[in-house]
């Protein structure tokens, strides 16, 4: 089969004769129709974050894919809410990132990590279910209502834009989008942002404090995964505020950040991983209902 394969840091190649996947009993074989690039893929392929030994398995680390079921599983794993699959079904594949191989013509994926899509749905639309689902999953630890809260979103790639939408849906009173790239920043108001900031670092802090009368943001979403934005999140947050660390790290090295700033502000923080492990893929199903 055809596949993309990593042979070293920032060394990804097209392989025309990669071996076909060997499914386990609970796996379905899926012919990939479309796969998308996640920011974490760029960190893994481009910088080697958490990559296995090289060469990596064909198709790794792609974990956002839509395809057609060619072979259903021989048996279904235990657990709730697992779709029964038939040949020809359109499915979203959401394997765990450590085992993902969506950048290949065929993939073998456990049935617990697949979600049946509506027949005839536009592939490029339902593919967005994966990332929107991870954002919805990440909000489970936020307050149920964000009324009266000011939120700052660092980064306006696809994840940051989805964060704008979900935060607005949860009732956030004000969303400040921080992004240095014009084309991304210009999209943010369409997705729910109320204010945009086109600077980074100390200048971003000054801008956010100007917009919040010197208070800072109640909630800061770090949706980039870089060392500078990780540290900057704690400079933007208000006293006793919350930082959500959504972006995957861009290095295997320990990540430095301004602990003094976090300490003085009595800030809270949490990170996100493992939406694919949620029984029944509930947040992905919710994301799909928003899209179709």
Secondary structure, DSSP 8 states (H G I E B T S, - for coil): --EEEEEETTEEEEESS-------TTEEEEEEEEE---HHHHHHHHH-TT--SSS--TTTT---EEEEEEE--SS--SSSS-----TT-EEEE---TTT---SBSEEEEEGGGEEE--TT--HHHHTTHHHHHHHHHHGGGS-S--TT-EEEEE--SHHHHHHHHHHHHTT-SEEEEE-S-HHHHHHHHHHT-SEEE---HHHHHHHHHHHTTT--EEEEEE-S--HHHHHHHHHHEEEEEEEEE-S--S-SS-----HHHHHHHT-EEEE---GGGSGGGHHHHHHHHHH-
